[in-house]
Amino acid sequence: MGELKPELKAVLRAAWQGATAEGTGLAGDAFGDATARAELVYEVVRFFYDEAKFRTPGPSEEQEELAKVGDAVRGYADEMYALMRRH
């Protein structure tokens, strides 16, 4: 298993730091920003799931496991949204 390449880390870091509630309709505070970042994480996981499902030959178990990760991350994003709504 390898580490992420520095170039990819830089892109992901920039996306993470740029994921704010500004212009999204979410609350413009730390909770809105956390929700925006959670959505980013979900989109990244969905990207890999879609790649595994539609573009990469591999075992169905890989797709099933990525689907579980996607479900967990969707739960994380939903929790951040609920937390934002409570504050």
C-alpha positions in Angstrom: 0.0 0.0 0.0 1.4 3.4 -0.9 0.9 6.9 0.2 -0.9 9.5 -1.8 1.4 11.4 -4.2 2.2 14.9 -3.1 0.5 16.4 -6.1 -2.8 14.6 -5.2 -2.4 15.6 -1.6 -2.1 19.2 -2.7 -5.3 19.0 -4.8 -7.2 17.3 -2.0 -5.9 19.8 0.6 -7.0 22.7 -1.6 -10.4 21.2 -2.1 -10.8 20.6 1.6 -9.7 24.1 2.5 -11.9 25.6 -0.2 -15.0 23.7 0.9 -16.9 26.3 2.7 -20.5 27.2 3.1 -20.0 30.4 1.2 -22.5 30.6 -1.7 -24.1 27.2 -0.9 -27.1 28.3 1.1 -25.7 26.6 4.1 -25.2 28.4 7.4 -22.2 30.7 7.1 -20.4 29.4 10.2 -18.2 26.6 11.3 -21.2 24.1 11.1 -22.0 25.1 7.6 -18.3 24.8 6.6 -18.2 21.3 8.2 -21.3 20.3 6.2 -19.7 21.6 3.0 -16.5 19.5 3.8 -18.6 16.4 4.6 -20.3 16.7 1.2 -16.9 17.0 -0.4 -15.8 13.8 1.3 -19.0 12.1 0.1 -18.3 13.2 -3.5 -14.8 11.9 -3.4 -15.9 8.5 -2.2 -18.7 8.4 -4.8 -16.2 9.1 -7.4 -14.2 6.0 -6.5 -17.3 4.0 -6.2 -18.4 5.0 -9.7 -15.0 4.3 -11.1 -15.1 0.8 -9.6 -18.6 0.1 -10.7 -18.5 1.5 -14.3 -14.9 1.9 -15.4 -12.7 -0.6 -13.7 -12.8 -4.4 -14.1 -12.8 -5.9 -10.6 -14.6 -8.1 -8.2 -18.2 -7.3 -7.2 -17.0 -7.4 -3.6 -14.9 -4.2 -4.3 -18.1 -2.4 -5.4 -20.0 -3.7 -2.4 -17.3 -2.5 0.1 -17.1 0.9 -1.6 -20.9 1.1 -1.4 -20.6 0.5 2.4 -18.0 3.2 2.7 -20.3 5.5 0.6 -23.2 4.8 2.9 -21.1 5.6 6.0 -19.8 8.8 4.5 -23.4 9.8 3.5 -24.3 9.3 7.2 -21.4 11.5 8.2 -22.6 14.2 5.8 -26.2 13.9 7.0 -25.0 14.2 10.6 -23.1 17.4 9.9 -26.1 18.8 8.2 -28.3 17.9 11.2 -25.8 19.4 13.5 -25.7 22.6 11.5 -29.5 22.8 11.6 -29.5 22.5 15.4 -27.1 25.4 15.8 
